[in-house]
Amino acid sequence: MVSMLLNNPQVRAMDRFFETAMGKNLSPFAVMDRVLDNVTQNIPPEDGSEFTVYKMVPVHYRIEHQKDGSVHYNIIKEDETTESG
């Protein structure tokens, strides 16, 4: 059975986190809102970066930024994959 209790260093880290936040006169809810906002920020991918999505078979994509600001996710066929990846 897996223990659901946090280790002492983890509890102390959380305690320091909230202690610092409360020292800045922030409520715990405001602190968590800021944390979740930072975690869920949309970070645009770099132009030319590639990634793989596994469905039933792997599909390779190449990201291309267009002049109009849109981002295209192009599927790369096996014979087009780069040797650097």
N, C-alpha and C positions, 0 to 999 in steps of 0.2 A: 504494500500500500504506500502511495506517495504522500509525503507530509505536505500539507498546505501552509505550514508555518514558515515565515520568512527567517532567514539567517540574521543574526544580530547585525552584521555590517550593512545588510540591505535595509533593515529597519532604521538604523542610524542615518543612512544616506537619505532616506525619505524624510526623517525628522529634520535633518539639516536643510533639506530643500524647502520644507514648509516654514521652518524657523526663519530662514533668509527672506522668504516671501512675506511672512507676517511682519518682519522688521521693516518692510517697505510699505506697510499699511495696505496690503492687498489681502482680500479674502481668499480662502482656499479655492472657492469656485472660480474667482478671477484668475488665479494661478493656473488651474487646470484648463481653463478656456485658452489661455495663452499657449500652454504646452500643446494642447490638441491642435490649435491653429498652426503652430510651427511644424508639427508632425505631418499634418495633412496638406501642407502647401504644395501646389502644383509646380514641379520643377521641370521646365522644358528640356527635352533631350537635346544633345548636341547634334549639329548637322553632320551627317555621314556616319553616325554611330549605328551599330547593328545589334540586334538581339534575337533570341529564339523563343518562340512560344510553342510549347508541346501540347498538342491536342491528341489526336490518334496517331499522328506522325509529326515530326518536328517541321516547323515552318520558319524559315529565316527571313528577317525583315531588314530593310535599310531605310533610315530616316532621312528625309530631304525637306529642308525649309524652303518654301516658295517665296517669291518677292512680295506677294500679297499678304504674307504673314501666316499662311496656313502651313501645316506640317503634314507631309505625306508619309505613310508607312508602306513602302513598296516591298512586295514579296520577292526574294532572291531565289532564283532557281539554282539547283545544285551545281551546274556548270559555271555559274556566275559568282560563286562565293569567293571571298578574298583569302589569300594565303596567310594574312597577318592574324586572323582570329583563331 
